[in-house]
Structures are given as C-alpha cells and as structure tokens.
C-alpha cells in the first residue's frame, strides 16, 4: 500500500517509530545530551584525591555506553561497513581522535563551551547520516573523505568529553593516571556499544527489508542529530 508522496505506509511507520524511539532515548538521557555525568559520579569526581584507576575505568565506560550522541555517530559510521577490517579502521580513527583531544584538553585545560561543542557533535551525526544517504554526491558531485571526517569528528567528540571533565575540577593529584584510566574505560564502553550495534545490525542485515529501511533509518538518525543540535543551541542562547 502506497502512502504520502509514494512512500509505502509500512516504511513511513518504521521511520516514525524509529525516530520516536530515538527522541525518547535522547529525552530520557537528560543531561547526557551535554556529556554530563550523573550527580553521584559528579560528586565523586570532585572529591576524589590520588590515583583510582578502576573507578575511572568504570566512569569512562559508563559515560561512553550512555552517551547517545557518541553511539549515534558510531552507528552511522559502521552502518554500511560489512568487513571487520573496515570497521576496525574507522573505529580506530574515531578512538584516536576522541582520545587525543580528551587527554590534551584536560591536561592543558583547554575548555570549549559545552553547548557549542555538543552542537557540533550533533552536527557530526547529521553529517554521517547524510553521507550514508549519498547526499554529498547528489548535491555537490563528490564524496568527502570518510576516514578524514571520522577522525576530525572524533577530535570534537573528545573535546566534548574533556570540557565536562574540566568543569568538574578533577584533582591534579593522580591526574594523568586517572585520565588514562578514564580513556581506557571510554574505549571499553565503545567496544561494548559497538558489539551491541553489530549484533543488532547483523540480524537486521539478514532480513529482506534492510536496504529498503536503511534510507528511513538514516533519515531518522539525521533527525535525531538535528534534535541534538537544536537542544544545545537553545541552551547556548538561553543560558
């Protein structure tokens, strides 16, 4: 059955459902949209003194797993990657980017307005969704370097992490080991999120409707990115 503008009703229903789920997840995350840390973890970070490796590994993993903007971007990056070596390359570039700017940003106290950096991170989700839709080839007649884009947006994701850590005034005592432990936790969290995504994508790709619904899924992802951008820009101009 055909729906509005020739789009099948089932496809439109799928897109609307996926978009609603994404919005609900983003709304339920609350402060997670701004890379915030739960109040209990925030107090712990502010009060902690000395080296606490396991605690910071846990905090890093928890932050990554609950960071919906990171997960959405990661989903976009691997959406049409089928070979593990290709997935490894792109995920490694993303990890290199956000690890570098997170560590450098905190160590040298390079802070960026959290609303602005998170709006850029939302933009990274929109960018990748449009890339998956082939928009740049249709609009401009060329394909941006996807590896370079993944690395560059990884830098911005890292500054999002470092900005929040700086705001919580982590103790300089044990700073470097704790930061390294936090980064290890972030990578563990990224691998956990990636594993879950790949399992779901693996089952989905085996269905006859994958390619048919891939378009609507990326449109929904793009809309979620615009929600992130709008949320952060609203905060920027009203704070």
PEDADA-V437538 format. One record per residue. N is the residue number from 1. RES is the residue in one letter. D_CENTER is the distance of its C-alpha to the mean C-alpha in Angstrom with 1 decimal. Layout:
# PEDADA-V437538
n = <N	N>
res = <RES	RES>
d_center = <D_CENTER	D_CENTER>
This chain:
# PEDADA-V437538
n = <1	2	3	4	5	6	7	8	9	10	11	12	13	14	15	16	17	18	19	20	21	22	23	24	25	26	27	28	29	30	31	32	33	34	35	36	37	38	39	40	41	42	43	44	45	46	47	48	49	50	51	52	53	54	55	56	57	58	59	60	61	62	63	64	65	66	67	68	69	70	71	72	73	74	75	76	77	78	79	80	81	82	83	84	85	86	87	88	89	90	91	92	93	94	95	96	97	98	99	100	101	102	103	104	105	106	107	108	109	110	111	112	113	114	115	116	117	118	119	120	121	122	123	124	125	126	127	128	129	130	131	132	133	134	135	136	137	138	139	140	141	142	143	144	145	146	147	148	149	150	151	152	153	154	155	156	157	158	159	160	161	162	163	164	165	166	167	168	169	170	171	172	173	174	175	176	177	178	179	180	181	182	183	184	185	186	187	188	189	190	191	192	193	194	195	196	197	198	199	200	201	202	203	204	205	206	207	208	209	210	211	212	213	214	215	216	217	218	219	220	221	222	223	224	225	226	227	228	229	230	231	232	233	234	235	236	237	238	239>
res = <X	X	X	X	X	X	X	X	X	X	X	X	X	X	X	X	X	X	X	X	X	X	X	X	X	X	X	X	X	X	X	X	X	X	X	X	X	X	X	X	X	X	X	X	X	X	X	X	X	X	X	X	X	X	X	X	X	X	X	X	X	X	X	X	X	X	X	X	X	X	X	X	X	X	X	X	X	X	X	X	X	X	X	X	X	X	X	X	X	X	X	X	X	X	X	X	X	X	X	X	X	X	X	X	X	X	X	X	X	X	X	X	X	X	X	X	X	X	X	X	X	X	X	X	X	X	X	X	X	X	X	X	X	X	X	X	X	X	X	X	X	X	X	X	X	X	X	X	X	X	X	X	X	X	X	X	X	X	X	X	X	X	X	X	X	X	X	X	X	X	X	X	X	X	X	X	X	X	X	X	X	X	X	X	X	X	X	X	X	X	X	X	X	X	X	X	X	X	X	X	X	X	X	X	X	X	X	X	X	X	X	X	X	X	X	X	X	X	X	X	X	X	X	X	X	X	X	X	X	X	X	X	X	X	X	X	X	X	X>
d_center = <35.7	34.4	32.6	32.1	31.9	32.7	29.4	30.2	30.1	28.3	25.5	25.2	25.3	22.5	20.3	21.2	20.7	17.2	16.3	18.1	16.3	12.8	14.5	16.2	13.2	11.6	15.2	15.9	13.1	15.1	14.3	10.9	9.9	11.3	10.1	13.5	15.2	17.7	21.2	22.7	20.3	20.6	24.4	24.3	22.4	24.9	27.9	27.3	29.6	29.9	28.0	26.2	24.2	23.6	22.5	19.8	18.6	18.3	16.5	13.9	13.4	13.5	10.9	8.3	9.6	9.6	6.3	5.7	3.3	1.3	4.2	4.9	4.4	5.9	8.2	9.2	10.0	12.2	13.5	16.9	17.1	20.0	21.3	20.0	20.9	18.8	15.7	16.7	17.0	13.7	11.8	14.3	13.8	10.1	11.4	14.3	12.6	10.5	13.5	16.0	15.0	14.2	17.7	19.5	18.2	19.4	22.5	23.7	22.6	20.7	19.1	17.5	17.7	14.7	14.9	15.1	12.3	9.9	11.6	11.0	7.2	8.1	10.5	8.3	7.4	11.1	12.2	10.9	12.4	15.5	15.7	15.8	18.4	20.5	20.7	21.3	24.1	25.8	25.4	26.0	27.5	25.2	22.1	19.8	19.2	16.1	16.1	16.6	13.8	11.3	13.0	13.2	9.7	9.1	11.9	10.4	7.3	10.3	12.4	10.2	10.9	14.5	15.3	15.1	17.0	19.6	20.1	21.0	23.7	23.3	26.8	27.8	29.7	27.9	24.9	24.3	24.6	22.5	19.7	20.0	20.0	16.8	15.2	16.8	15.4	11.8	12.7	14.5	11.7	9.6	12.9	13.5	10.4	11.2	14.8	14.4	12.7	15.4	18.1	17.3	17.0	20.2	22.1	21.0	21.9	25.3	26.1	28.1	25.8	22.6	23.2	24.7	21.6	19.0	19.7	19.4	16.1	14.6	16.4	15.0	11.4	12.6	14.3	11.4	9.8	13.3	13.5	10.7	12.7	15.9	15.2	14.4	17.3	19.5	19.0	19.6	22.9	24.1	23.4>
